[in-house]
Amino acid sequence: MPRPTLPSTPADRRILTAPQYEVRPARADDRTAVTELIDTRLDTLGRPTAIDLKVSRSALLNCLWEEVADEPLVWLLCEDTEIVGAAAVLPGAPSWAWGPIQHDAPRSRYIAALFTHPTPDVALARLLTQFLLDRAARQPAEDDRVHWLRATTSSNRVMHYACAELGFSVSDGVRRGGRHIYLLQHAVREVPNLDRYVYVSAPHVA
């Protein structure tokens, strides 16, 4: 089966002409810059969506420089010294969303939060998502392979964006806290030529 390549979309072509980006684990001294990034993004999204994303904001800031089994929980996308994206990725999807059986098998990574700078004509969220898909697909052979990158949202706007722009699909929905929660997932895959777009400062899993 041939390896998938980066889709040739206008958003991806814009990435090709953009400066080289760096992806690195978050550090304790990144908190102020990451908080400013998130709040700037929420301001551009408007009140209804910003309210829906309050939980994601807290989730990212609460695990900003933590690790699980030597794997960072928060990755930052940087352009020069500026942080332009941040994603919190947990070892597995929550059992309240996918159930205890699906929670354990097949294995997954769970995007608890993903925020990028509102930069016109640059697909930062797509770039950061591709890094996460590629990294999840390159887990050591002695571990069980990760099959899915998963996420949840109660926002219709975020759900449509994740499906149309990031390649996720809606696998199901649940009721939680009186709200409808969309369950999103994307099959993990290696992304050829990813190093043309991003430089990973931490050792990449091979």
VODRENSE-44055 format. One line per field, with one value per residue (C-alpha): residue in three letters; x, y, z. Coordinates in nm, 2 decimals. Layout:
# residues N
type	Ala / ...;
u	X / ...;
v	Y / ...;
w	Z / ...;
# end
This chain:
# residues 206
type	Met / Pro / Arg / Pro / Thr / Leu / Pro / Ser / Thr / Pro / Ala / Asp / Arg / Arg / Ile / Leu / Thr / Ala / Pro / Gln / Tyr / Glu / Val / Arg / Pro / Ala / Arg / Ala / Asp / Asp / Arg / Thr / Ala / Val / Thr / Glu / Leu / Ile / Asp / Thr / Arg / Leu / Asp / Thr / Leu / Gly / Arg / Pro / Thr / Ala / Ile / Asp / Leu / Lys / Val / Ser / Arg / Ser / Ala / Leu / Leu / Asn / Cys / Leu / Trp / Glu / Glu / Val / Ala / Asp / Glu / Pro / Leu / Val / Trp / Leu / Leu / Cys / Glu / Asp / Thr / Glu / Ile / Val / Gly / Ala / Ala / Ala / Val / Leu / Pro / Gly / Ala / Pro / Ser / Trp / Ala / Trp / Gly / Pro / Ile / Gln / His / Asp / Ala / Pro / Arg / Ser / Arg / Tyr / Ile / Ala / Ala / Leu / Phe / Thr / His / Pro / Thr / Pro / Asp / Val / Ala / Leu / Ala / Arg / Leu / Leu / Thr / Gln / Phe / Leu / Leu / Asp / Arg / Ala / Ala / Arg / Gln / Pro / Ala / Glu / Asp / Asp / Arg / Val / His / Trp / Leu / Arg / Ala / Thr / Thr / Ser / Ser / Asn / Arg / Val / Met / His / Tyr / Ala / Cys / Ala / Glu / Leu / Gly / Phe / Ser / Val / Ser / Asp / Gly / Val / Arg / Arg / Gly / Gly / Arg / His / Ile / Tyr / Leu / Leu / Gln / His / Ala / Val / Arg / Glu / Val / Pro / Asn / Leu / Asp / Arg / Tyr / Val / Tyr / Val / Ser / Ala / Pro / His / Val / Ala;
u	0.00 / 0.16 / 0.23 / 0.00 / 0.14 / 0.06 / -0.27 / -0.22 / -0.46 / -0.43 / -0.36 / -0.07 / 0.07 / 0.08 / 0.27 / 0.54 / 0.62 / 0.61 / 0.93 / 1.05 / 0.87 / 1.00 / 0.80 / 0.92 / 0.80 / 0.66 / 0.86 / 0.76 / 0.87 / 0.63 / 0.32 / 0.28 / 0.33 / 0.10 / -0.17 / -0.15 / -0.17 / -0.48 / -0.66 / -0.57 / -0.73 / -1.04 / -1.09 / -1.10 / -1.34 / -1.61 / -1.81 / -2.01 / -1.70 / -1.48 / -1.71 / -1.71 / -1.33 / -1.28 / -1.23 / -0.97 / -0.79 / -0.77 / -0.66 / -0.37 / -0.25 / -0.28 / -0.04 / 0.19 / 0.52 / 0.43 / 0.54 / 0.40 / 0.65 / 0.91 / 0.66 / 0.57 / 0.20 / 0.22 / 0.39 / 0.45 / 0.47 / 0.72 / 0.82 / 1.16 / 1.11 / 0.74 / 0.50 / 0.23 / 0.06 / 0.01 / -0.14 / -0.20 / -0.19 / -0.28 / -0.18 / -0.53 / -0.88 / -1.12 / -1.33 / -1.63 / -1.63 / -1.53 / -1.61 / -1.38 / -1.33 / -1.25 / -1.04 / -0.80 / -0.80 / -0.70 / -0.46 / -0.51 / -0.37 / -0.61 / -0.59 / -0.72 / -0.66 / -0.52 / -0.48 / -0.29 / -0.23 / -0.49 / -0.25 / -0.43 / -0.35 / -0.12 / -0.26 / -0.09 / -0.35 / -0.31 / 0.07 / 0.05 / -0.20 / 0.02 / 0.31 / 0.09 / -0.04 / 0.32 / 0.46 / 0.18 / 0.24 / 0.61 / 0.58 / 0.86 / 0.79 / 0.80 / 0.49 / 0.14 / 0.08 / -0.13 / -0.42 / -0.61 / -0.57 / -0.89 / -1.05 / -1.38 / -1.57 / -1.91 / -1.87 / -2.04 / -1.79 / -1.48 / -1.63 / -1.69 / -1.34 / -1.17 / -1.35 / -1.32 / -0.97 / -0.79 / -0.92 / -1.11 / -1.44 / -1.72 / -1.72 / -2.01 / -2.16 / -2.24 / -2.43 / -2.21 / -2.29 / -2.61 / -2.42 / -2.38 / -2.01 / -1.88 / -1.63 / -1.37 / -1.10 / -0.83 / -0.63 / -0.26 / -0.02 / 0.34 / 0.36 / 0.64 / 0.85 / 0.72 / 1.07 / 1.03 / 0.78 / 0.88 / 1.20 / 1.15 / 1.39 / 1.33 / 1.45 / 1.18 / 1.05 / 1.17;
v	0.00 / 0.33 / 0.59 / 0.89 / 1.22 / 1.57 / 1.68 / 1.94 / 2.20 / 2.58 / 2.57 / 2.33 / 2.53 / 2.83 / 2.63 / 2.55 / 2.92 / 3.00 / 3.02 / 2.70 / 2.63 / 2.45 / 2.21 / 2.16 / 2.05 / 2.32 / 2.46 / 2.62 / 2.96 / 2.94 / 2.99 / 3.36 / 3.34 / 3.04 / 3.21 / 3.51 / 3.29 / 3.12 / 3.44 / 3.61 / 3.31 / 3.31 / 3.68 / 3.63 / 3.34 / 3.53 / 3.46 / 3.14 / 2.95 / 3.09 / 2.97 / 2.62 / 2.62 / 2.72 / 2.36 / 2.31 / 2.63 / 2.50 / 2.15 / 2.29 / 2.53 / 2.26 / 2.02 / 2.27 / 2.12 / 1.78 / 1.44 / 1.09 / 0.81 / 1.07 / 1.20 / 1.57 / 1.64 / 1.98 / 2.06 / 2.41 / 2.53 / 2.82 / 3.07 / 3.20 / 3.28 / 3.34 / 3.06 / 3.04 / 2.71 / 2.48 / 2.14 / 1.92 / 1.55 / 1.29 / 0.92 / 0.79 / 0.90 / 0.95 / 0.65 / 0.87 / 0.95 / 0.62 / 0.37 / 0.15 / -0.11 / 0.15 / 0.34 / 0.05 / -0.10 / 0.01 / 0.26 / 0.63 / 0.97 / 1.24 / 1.61 / 1.77 / 2.12 / 2.28 / 2.65 / 2.84 / 3.21 / 3.36 / 3.41 / 3.47 / 3.24 / 3.01 / 2.67 / 2.65 / 2.41 / 2.17 / 2.18 / 2.11 / 1.83 / 1.67 / 1.67 / 1.49 / 1.24 / 1.16 / 1.14 / 0.90 / 0.68 / 0.65 / 0.48 / 0.23 / -0.12 / -0.28 / -0.08 / -0.14 / 0.08 / 0.39 / 0.38 / 0.70 / 1.06 / 1.16 / 1.48 / 1.60 / 1.93 / 2.07 / 2.35 / 2.31 / 2.56 / 2.36 / 2.03 / 2.16 / 2.31 / 1.99 / 1.78 / 2.02 / 2.15 / 1.90 / 1.57 / 1.45 / 1.26 / 1.24 / 0.89 / 0.94 / 1.18 / 1.17 / 1.39 / 1.53 / 1.81 / 1.88 / 1.94 / 1.74 / 1.64 / 1.54 / 1.25 / 1.32 / 1.09 / 1.07 / 0.76 / 0.82 / 0.81 / 0.90 / 1.23 / 1.22 / 1.53 / 1.68 / 1.81 / 2.04 / 2.23 / 2.18 / 2.12 / 1.90 / 2.02 / 1.71 / 1.37 / 1.23 / 0.88 / 0.65;
w	0.00 / -0.10 / 0.16 / 0.16 / 0.07 / 0.18 / 0.01 / -0.26 / -0.14 / -0.14 / 0.23 / 0.19 / -0.10 / 0.13 / 0.39 / 0.12 / 0.08 / 0.46 / 0.68 / 0.84 / 1.17 / 1.48 / 1.70 / 2.05 / 2.39 / 2.62 / 2.91 / 3.24 / 3.12 / 2.81 / 3.02 / 2.96 / 2.59 / 2.55 / 2.76 / 2.53 / 2.22 / 2.34 / 2.45 / 2.12 / 1.93 / 2.15 / 2.10 / 1.72 / 1.75 / 1.93 / 2.25 / 2.17 / 2.04 / 2.31 / 2.58 / 2.42 / 2.43 / 2.79 / 2.90 / 2.63 / 2.75 / 3.10 / 2.99 / 2.80 / 3.06 / 3.34 / 3.17 / 3.00 / 3.09 / 3.21 / 3.06 / 3.06 / 3.01 / 2.88 / 2.62 / 2.65 / 2.69 / 2.52 / 2.19 / 2.07 / 1.71 / 1.68 / 1.41 / 1.50 / 1.87 / 1.86 / 1.97 / 1.70 / 1.80 / 2.10 / 2.14 / 2.44 / 2.36 / 2.62 / 2.60 / 2.54 / 2.46 / 2.77 / 2.85 / 2.91 / 2.54 / 2.37 / 2.64 / 2.84 / 2.56 / 2.28 / 2.54 / 2.55 / 2.21 / 1.96 / 2.11 / 2.05 / 2.13 / 2.25 / 2.15 / 2.47 / 2.32 / 2.00 / 1.95 / 1.68 / 1.61 / 1.38 / 1.09 / 0.75 / 0.47 / 0.67 / 0.78 / 1.12 / 1.27 / 0.97 / 1.01 / 1.38 / 1.33 / 1.06 / 1.31 / 1.57 / 1.32 / 1.21 / 1.56 / 1.67 / 1.37 / 1.46 / 1.80 / 1.89 / 1.74 / 2.09 / 2.18 / 2.05 / 1.75 / 1.79 / 1.55 / 1.61 / 1.69 / 1.87 / 2.00 / 2.14 / 2.11 / 2.19 / 1.93 / 1.59 / 1.45 / 1.57 / 1.46 / 1.10 / 1.09 / 1.22 / 0.95 / 0.66 / 0.72 / 0.94 / 0.80 / 1.11 / 1.09 / 1.35 / 1.49 / 1.73 / 1.98 / 2.35 / 2.61 / 2.89 / 3.13 / 2.94 / 2.61 / 2.29 / 2.25 / 1.91 / 1.90 / 1.64 / 1.51 / 1.24 / 1.15 / 1.23 / 0.94 / 0.86 / 0.67 / 0.41 / 0.37 / 0.70 / 0.76 / 0.47 / 0.69 / 1.05 / 1.25 / 1.56 / 1.83 / 2.05 / 1.92 / 1.69 / 1.76 / 1.48;
# end
